[in-house]
Amino acid sequence: MAVNYHLATGRRKTSTARVFLYEGSGNVTINDKSGKDFFGKESLVKEALEPLYIAELKDRFDVKVNVAGGGVTGQIGAIRLGIARAILKYDASVKPGLKKAGLMTRDSRMVERKKPGQPKARKRFQFSKR
């Protein structure tokens, strides 16, 4: 049986997105909801689909995404990276354009852990000299 989709994974902060690119007409499904229903704003969906616009493949693929963890910003970043990686599996010749737009780099910044004896990661309890 032939593979009729391209699968890739994207991560950002604590979010993980599994992206499936199907040949289609540009429908976007995120966690079994339309992109607009999931994020609430069309601009956020457009930000998540940026790799498709740069590669000029917006109306050529249907996108199905399973995303979990984190908040809206992390999920958008995870979806962007997943879509960019899936596009590469379809056509590797678009890599320079995606790389120039900064879409091929995994953003490794994570929340710094809270340390014992402090209220937060870097904040200290008030110091009293006397």
Biotite code that builds the C-alpha atoms (Angstrom):
import biotite.structure as struc

atoms = struc.array([
    struc.Atom([0.000, 0.000, 0.000], chain_id="A", res_id=1, res_name="MET", atom_name="CA", element="C"),
    struc.Atom([1.384, 3.409, -0.978], chain_id="A", res_id=2, res_name="ALA", atom_name="CA", element="C"),
    struc.Atom([1.978, 6.117, 1.597], chain_id="A", res_id=3, res_name="VAL", atom_name="CA", element="C"),
    struc.Atom([-0.394, 8.960, 0.753], chain_id="A", res_id=4, res_name="ASN", atom_name="CA", element="C"),
    struc.Atom([0.796, 11.430, 3.396], chain_id="A", res_id=5, res_name="TYR", atom_name="CA", element="C"),
    struc.Atom([4.003, 12.902, 4.778], chain_id="A", res_id=6, res_name="HIS", atom_name="CA", element="C"),
    struc.Atom([4.465, 12.683, 8.566], chain_id="A", res_id=7, res_name="LEU", atom_name="CA", element="C"),
    struc.Atom([6.749, 14.877, 10.670], chain_id="A", res_id=8, res_name="ALA", atom_name="CA", element="C"),
    struc.Atom([7.087, 15.918, 14.308], chain_id="A", res_id=9, res_name="THR", atom_name="CA", element="C"),
    struc.Atom([7.664, 19.422, 15.628], chain_id="A", res_id=10, res_name="GLY", atom_name="CA", element="C"),
    struc.Atom([8.395, 20.558, 19.193], chain_id="A", res_id=11, res_name="ARG", atom_name="CA", element="C"),
    struc.Atom([8.573, 23.895, 21.002], chain_id="A", res_id=12, res_name="ARG", atom_name="CA", element="C"),
    struc.Atom([8.780, 24.423, 24.781], chain_id="A", res_id=13, res_name="LYS", atom_name="CA", element="C"),
    struc.Atom([6.591, 21.599, 26.157], chain_id="A", res_id=14, res_name="THR", atom_name="CA", element="C"),
    struc.Atom([4.392, 21.226, 23.048], chain_id="A", res_id=15, res_name="SER", atom_name="CA", element="C"),
    struc.Atom([4.622, 18.361, 20.586], chain_id="A", res_id=16, res_name="THR", atom_name="CA", element="C"),
    struc.Atom([2.874, 18.315, 17.214], chain_id="A", res_id=17, res_name="ALA", atom_name="CA", element="C"),
    struc.Atom([2.484, 15.362, 14.838], chain_id="A", res_id=18, res_name="ARG", atom_name="CA", element="C"),
    struc.Atom([1.804, 16.748, 11.358], chain_id="A", res_id=19, res_name="VAL", atom_name="CA", element="C"),
    struc.Atom([0.284, 14.812, 8.456], chain_id="A", res_id=20, res_name="PHE", atom_name="CA", element="C"),
    struc.Atom([0.381, 16.416, 4.980], chain_id="A", res_id=21, res_name="LEU", atom_name="CA", element="C"),
    struc.Atom([-2.147, 14.933, 2.550], chain_id="A", res_id=22, res_name="TYR", atom_name="CA", element="C"),
    struc.Atom([-2.564, 15.848, -1.132], chain_id="A", res_id=23, res_name="GLU", atom_name="CA", element="C"),
    struc.Atom([-5.657, 18.042, -1.091], chain_id="A", res_id=24, res_name="GLY", atom_name="CA", element="C"),
    struc.Atom([-7.093, 21.511, -1.291], chain_id="A", res_id=25, res_name="SER", atom_name="CA", element="C"),
    struc.Atom([-5.815, 23.400, 1.761], chain_id="A", res_id=26, res_name="GLY", atom_name="CA", element="C"),
    struc.Atom([-8.041, 22.183, 4.615], chain_id="A", res_id=27, res_name="ASN", atom_name="CA", element="C"),
    struc.Atom([-6.506, 22.512, 8.091], chain_id="A", res_id=28, res_name="VAL", atom_name="CA", element="C"),
    struc.Atom([-7.525, 20.201, 10.951], chain_id="A", res_id=29, res_name="THR", atom_name="CA", element="C"),
    struc.Atom([-5.959, 20.560, 14.400], chain_id="A", res_id=30, res_name="ILE", atom_name="CA", element="C"),
    struc.Atom([-7.005, 18.004, 17.040], chain_id="A", res_id=31, res_name="ASN", atom_name="CA", element="C"),
    struc.Atom([-10.122, 17.164, 14.971], chain_id="A", res_id=32, res_name="ASP", atom_name="CA", element="C"),
    struc.Atom([-11.235, 20.830, 14.827], chain_id="A", res_id=33, res_name="LYS", atom_name="CA", element="C"),
    struc.Atom([-10.795, 23.388, 12.078], chain_id="A", res_id=34, res_name="SER", atom_name="CA", element="C"),
    struc.Atom([-7.760, 25.638, 12.526], chain_id="A", res_id=35, res_name="GLY", atom_name="CA", element="C"),
    struc.Atom([-9.944, 28.701, 13.192], chain_id="A", res_id=36, res_name="LYS", atom_name="CA", element="C"),
    struc.Atom([-11.995, 26.849, 15.836], chain_id="A", res_id=37, res_name="ASP", atom_name="CA", element="C"),
    struc.Atom([-8.889, 25.494, 17.572], chain_id="A", res_id=38, res_name="PHE", atom_name="CA", element="C"),
    struc.Atom([-6.926, 28.769, 17.853], chain_id="A", res_id=39, res_name="PHE", atom_name="CA", element="C"),
    struc.Atom([-9.871, 31.182, 17.735], chain_id="A", res_id=40, res_name="GLY", atom_name="CA", element="C"),
    struc.Atom([-8.094, 33.630, 15.387], chain_id="A", res_id=41, res_name="LYS", atom_name="CA", element="C"),
    struc.Atom([-7.339, 33.321, 11.693], chain_id="A", res_id=42, res_name="GLU", atom_name="CA", element="C"),
    struc.Atom([-4.019, 35.157, 12.204], chain_id="A", res_id=43, res_name="SER", atom_name="CA", element="C"),
    struc.Atom([-2.755, 32.409, 14.532], chain_id="A", res_id=44, res_name="LEU", atom_name="CA", element="C"),
    struc.Atom([-3.632, 29.741, 11.956], chain_id="A", res_id=45, res_name="VAL", atom_name="CA", element="C"),
    struc.Atom([-1.795, 31.744, 9.293], chain_id="A", res_id=46, res_name="LYS", atom_name="CA", element="C"),
    struc.Atom([1.270, 31.953, 11.546], chain_id="A", res_id=47, res_name="GLU", atom_name="CA", element="C"),
    struc.Atom([1.222, 28.179, 12.070], chain_id="A", res_id=48, res_name="ALA", atom_name="CA", element="C"),
    struc.Atom([0.927, 27.559, 8.305], chain_id="A", res_id=49, res_name="LEU", atom_name="CA", element="C"),
    struc.Atom([3.761, 29.938, 7.376], chain_id="A", res_id=50, res_name="GLU", atom_name="CA", element="C"),
    struc.Atom([5.961, 27.167, 5.868], chain_id="A", res_id=51, res_name="PRO", atom_name="CA", element="C"),
    struc.Atom([3.209, 26.328, 3.359], chain_id="A", res_id=52, res_name="LEU", atom_name="CA", element="C"),
    struc.Atom([2.988, 29.980, 2.272], chain_id="A", res_id=53, res_name="TYR", atom_name="CA", element="C"),
    struc.Atom([6.761, 30.283, 1.861], chain_id="A", res_id=54, res_name="ILE", atom_name="CA", element="C"),
    struc.Atom([6.964, 27.042, -0.138], chain_id="A", res_id=55, res_name="ALA", atom_name="CA", element="C"),
    struc.Atom([3.874, 28.180, -2.139], chain_id="A", res_id=56, res_name="GLU", atom_name="CA", element="C"),
    struc.Atom([2.023, 24.927, -1.386], chain_id="A", res_id=57, res_name="LEU", atom_name="CA", element="C"),
    struc.Atom([-0.937, 26.338, 0.588], chain_id="A", res_id=58, res_name="LYS", atom_name="CA", element="C"),
    struc.Atom([-3.734, 25.021, -1.673], chain_id="A", res_id=59, res_name="ASP", atom_name="CA", element="C"),
    struc.Atom([-1.961, 21.805, -2.578], chain_id="A", res_id=60, res_name="ARG", atom_name="CA", element="C"),
    struc.Atom([-2.058, 20.034, 0.797], chain_id="A", res_id=61, res_name="PHE", atom_name="CA", element="C"),
    struc.Atom([-4.567, 19.240, 3.516], chain_id="A", res_id=62, res_name="ASP", atom_name="CA", element="C"),
    struc.Atom([-2.955, 19.485, 6.946], chain_id="A", res_id=63, res_name="VAL", atom_name="CA", element="C"),
    struc.Atom([-3.954, 17.256, 9.863], chain_id="A", res_id=64, res_name="LYS", atom_name="CA", element="C"),
    struc.Atom([-2.256, 17.960, 13.192], chain_id="A", res_id=65, res_name="VAL", atom_name="CA", element="C"),
    struc.Atom([-2.297, 16.287, 16.601], chain_id="A", res_id=66, res_name="ASN", atom_name="CA", element="C"),
    struc.Atom([-0.812, 18.715, 19.111], chain_id="A", res_id=67, res_name="VAL", atom_name="CA", element="C"),
    struc.Atom([-0.468, 18.349, 22.882], chain_id="A", res_id=68, res_name="ALA", atom_name="CA", element="C"),
    struc.Atom([1.145, 20.189, 25.770], chain_id="A", res_id=69, res_name="GLY", atom_name="CA", element="C"),
    struc.Atom([2.103, 23.788, 26.416], chain_id="A", res_id=70, res_name="GLY", atom_name="CA", element="C"),
    struc.Atom([0.174, 26.887, 25.479], chain_id="A", res_id=71, res_name="GLY", atom_name="CA", element="C"),
    struc.Atom([-0.840, 28.608, 22.276], chain_id="A", res_id=72, res_name="VAL", atom_name="CA", element="C"),
    struc.Atom([2.601, 30.028, 21.426], chain_id="A", res_id=73, res_name="THR", atom_name="CA", element="C"),
    struc.Atom([4.379, 26.710, 21.977], chain_id="A", res_id=74, res_name="GLY", atom_name="CA", element="C"),
    struc.Atom([1.776, 24.814, 19.969], chain_id="A", res_id=75, res_name="GLN", atom_name="CA", element="C"),
    struc.Atom([2.033, 27.237, 17.040], chain_id="A", res_id=76, res_name="ILE", atom_name="CA", element="C"),
    struc.Atom([5.837, 26.869, 17.060], chain_id="A", res_id=77, res_name="GLY", atom_name="CA", element="C"),
    struc.Atom([5.578, 23.080, 17.175], chain_id="A", res_id=78, res_name="ALA", atom_name="CA", element="C"),
    struc.Atom([3.105, 23.010, 14.276], chain_id="A", res_id=79, res_name="ILE", atom_name="CA", element="C"),
    struc.Atom([5.308, 25.352, 12.188], chain_id="A", res_id=80, res_name="ARG", atom_name="CA", element="C"),
    struc.Atom([8.357, 23.140, 12.639], chain_id="A", res_id=81, res_name="LEU", atom_name="CA", element="C"),
    struc.Atom([6.358, 19.968, 11.942], chain_id="A", res_id=82, res_name="GLY", atom_name="CA", element="C"),
    struc.Atom([4.896, 21.386, 8.714], chain_id="A", res_id=83, res_name="ILE", atom_name="CA", element="C"),
    struc.Atom([8.328, 22.587, 7.552], chain_id="A", res_id=84, res_name="ALA", atom_name="CA", element="C"),
    struc.Atom([9.820, 19.129, 8.162], chain_id="A", res_id=85, res_name="ARG", atom_name="CA", element="C"),
    struc.Atom([6.912, 17.411, 6.393], chain_id="A", res_id=86, res_name="ALA", atom_name="CA", element="C"),
    struc.Atom([7.323, 19.698, 3.364], chain_id="A", res_id=87, res_name="ILE", atom_name="CA", element="C"),
    struc.Atom([10.979, 18.643, 3.160], chain_id="A", res_id=88, res_name="LEU", atom_name="CA", element="C"),
    struc.Atom([9.899, 15.008, 2.921], chain_id="A", res_id=89, res_name="LYS", atom_name="CA", element="C"),
    struc.Atom([7.712, 16.000, -0.032], chain_id="A", res_id=90, res_name="TYR", atom_name="CA", element="C"),
    struc.Atom([10.202, 18.285, -1.793], chain_id="A", res_id=91, res_name="ASP", atom_name="CA", element="C"),
    struc.Atom([13.720, 18.891, -0.472], chain_id="A", res_id=92, res_name="ALA", atom_name="CA", element="C"),
    struc.Atom([14.394, 21.692, -2.969], chain_id="A", res_id=93, res_name="SER", atom_name="CA", element="C"),
    struc.Atom([12.475, 24.233, -0.821], chain_id="A", res_id=94, res_name="VAL", atom_name="CA", element="C"),
    struc.Atom([14.886, 23.865, 2.113], chain_id="A", res_id=95, res_name="LYS", atom_name="CA", element="C"),
    struc.Atom([16.946, 27.030, 1.395], chain_id="A", res_id=96, res_name="PRO", atom_name="CA", element="C"),
    struc.Atom([13.821, 29.213, 1.438], chain_id="A", res_id=97, res_name="GLY", atom_name="CA", element="C"),
    struc.Atom([12.509, 27.636, 4.641], chain_id="A", res_id=98, res_name="LEU", atom_name="CA", element="C"),
    struc.Atom([15.928, 27.895, 6.305], chain_id="A", res_id=99, res_name="LYS", atom_name="CA", element="C"),
    struc.Atom([16.265, 31.565, 5.311], chain_id="A", res_id=100, res_name="LYS", atom_name="CA", element="C"),
    struc.Atom([12.875, 32.257, 6.912], chain_id="A", res_id=101, res_name="ALA", atom_name="CA", element="C"),
    struc.Atom([14.116, 30.555, 10.108], chain_id="A", res_id=102, res_name="GLY", atom_name="CA", element="C"),
    struc.Atom([11.589, 27.718, 9.965], chain_id="A", res_id=103, res_name="LEU", atom_name="CA", element="C"),
    struc.Atom([13.998, 24.757, 10.027], chain_id="A", res_id=104, res_name="MET", atom_name="CA", element="C"),
    struc.Atom([15.521, 25.454, 13.437], chain_id="A", res_id=105, res_name="THR", atom_name="CA", element="C"),
    struc.Atom([14.205, 23.773, 16.581], chain_id="A", res_id=106, res_name="ARG", atom_name="CA", element="C"),
    struc.Atom([13.848, 26.487, 19.240], chain_id="A", res_id=107, res_name="ASP", atom_name="CA", element="C"),
    struc.Atom([15.533, 24.803, 22.207], chain_id="A", res_id=108, res_name="SER", atom_name="CA", element="C"),
    struc.Atom([14.583, 27.408, 24.820], chain_id="A", res_id=109, res_name="ARG", atom_name="CA", element="C"),
    struc.Atom([12.729, 25.825, 27.725], chain_id="A", res_id=110, res_name="MET", atom_name="CA", element="C"),
    struc.Atom([11.453, 27.142, 31.048], chain_id="A", res_id=111, res_name="VAL", atom_name="CA", element="C"),
    struc.Atom([14.233, 27.172, 33.633], chain_id="A", res_id=112, res_name="GLU", atom_name="CA", element="C"),
    struc.Atom([13.541, 24.936, 36.602], chain_id="A", res_id=113, res_name="ARG", atom_name="CA", element="C"),
    struc.Atom([12.719, 26.264, 40.066], chain_id="A", res_id=114, res_name="LYS", atom_name="CA", element="C"),
    struc.Atom([15.621, 25.849, 42.510], chain_id="A", res_id=115, res_name="LYS", atom_name="CA", element="C"),
    struc.Atom([15.186, 24.814, 46.158], chain_id="A", res_id=116, res_name="PRO", atom_name="CA", element="C"),
    struc.Atom([15.481, 27.632, 48.678], chain_id="A", res_id=117, res_name="GLY", atom_name="CA", element="C"),
    struc.Atom([14.172, 30.181, 46.163], chain_id="A", res_id=118, res_name="GLN", atom_name="CA", element="C"),
    struc.Atom([10.611, 31.217, 45.300], chain_id="A", res_id=119, res_name="PRO", atom_name="CA", element="C"),
    struc.Atom([11.202, 30.932, 41.524], chain_id="A", res_id=120, res_name="LYS", atom_name="CA", element="C"),
    struc.Atom([13.988, 29.962, 39.115], chain_id="A", res_id=121, res_name="ALA", atom_name="CA", element="C"),
    struc.Atom([16.084, 33.090, 39.686], chain_id="A", res_id=122, res_name="ARG", atom_name="CA", element="C"),
    struc.Atom([14.168, 35.175, 42.226], chain_id="A", res_id=123, res_name="LYS", atom_name="CA", element="C"),
    struc.Atom([15.573, 35.099, 45.757], chain_id="A", res_id=124, res_name="ARG", atom_name="CA", element="C"),
    struc.Atom([13.845, 35.538, 49.087], chain_id="A", res_id=125, res_name="PHE", atom_name="CA", element="C"),
    struc.Atom([14.487, 38.963, 50.610], chain_id="A", res_id=126, res_name="GLN", atom_name="CA", element="C"),
    struc.Atom([17.911, 39.194, 52.230], chain_id="A", res_id=127, res_name="PHE", atom_name="CA", element="C"),
    struc.Atom([18.099, 40.787, 55.667], chain_id="A", res_id=128, res_name="SER", atom_name="CA", element="C"),
    struc.Atom([21.570, 41.849, 56.773], chain_id="A", res_id=129, res_name="LYS", atom_name="CA", element="C"),
    struc.Atom([20.498, 42.426, 60.394], chain_id="A", res_id=130, res_name="ARG", atom_name="CA", element="C"),
])
